[in-house]
C-alpha cells in the first residue's frame, strides 16, 4: 500500500497561521477601512475569511453555520463601501430610470403613490402602517430563521441553501457597486419623483421605538441609502421561500406568504420601486438557473479547500 507523505510541521503551522490571519483580517479590515484602506483590499479581506475558515476546521454543522455567518458579516461591510465617499457615489447615482419604469407600470402614477392614496383612510388608525412596517423589520431575521429551520429539520439541505442565499446577497451587492440607484423615498425628498412618496416606516419607527429609533435607524438604514436596485429585501425573502418550498408544502406556503407580503410592504412604505422588486426576482431566477453552470467551479474550489484543510490539520 502506498504511503501518503505527511505535511511537515512547518507547512502546517504556516497554513494555519495564514488562514487564521485571513479570518482576523475579515473582521478587522472593514472596521478600519476609513483609515485609508483601499476598497479592493477591504473586499479581498472580506472574501478571504470564509475560505480561510474552511481551511482551519474540518467540515461540520458548526463550521457550515460559521461560514455563513462570516459570509453575512462580509456582505454587510462590503455593501457599505460605496457610501464611504457619498459625493463620489452621488455623481454615479441613477435616479430617473426606475421612476420612469414604475410610472409606466402604474399607468402614469407611481404604484407607491397609488397604494398610499388608496390606503390613506387606514392611516388614521395606523393598522396598515404599523403592520407593514413590522413585516419590513422582520426581514432582518426572516432569511436566517428560514436557514435555521432548514439546518434543524433538513440538515443535508443546509449547505446548498446557505450557498444559494449567499450568492443572492453577493450578486446584489455587486450591482450596488456597478449601478447605485436611489430608492423612491430619497428621490421624493429631493423633488425628483414628481409626486410625494412618504417614507412611512420612519414615522412608525419614531412612534414605536421612541428615543432608541435614531440609533436603530443609523445601524441598519443609513449605511448605504443608495443600495436599492435590486431589492435584496425581496430577493432574499423570495429565495428563502423557494428553499422552504423544497423542504415541504407547509414551509413553502409560509415562506411565500411572507415574501409576497413583504413585497407589498416595500412598495407601500416607499422603500422600493416595483422595478426594484422585479430586478430582485430576476436575480433569484438567475442564481437558481445558473447554479448548474458554475457547479464544476464550486466543486473544484471545494476539493482545493479540503486538500488545504487536510494539510493544515496534519
Secondary structure, 3 states (H helix, E strand, C coil): CCCCCCCCHHHHHHHHHHHHHHHHHHHHHHHCCCCCCCHHHHHHHHHHHHHHHHHHCCCCHHHHHHHHHHHHHHHHHHCCHHHHHHHHHHHCCECHHHHHHHHHHCCCCCHHHHHHHHCHHHHHCCHHHHHHHHHHHHHHHHHHHHHHHHHHHCHHHHHHHHHHHHHHHHHHHHHHHHCCECCHHHHHHCCCCCCCCCCHHHHHHHHHHHHHHHHHHHHHHCCCCCECCCCHHHHHHHHHHHHHHHHCHHHHHHHHHHHHHHHHHHHHCCCCCHHHHHHHHHHHHHHHHHHHHHHHHHHHHHHHHHHHHHHHHC
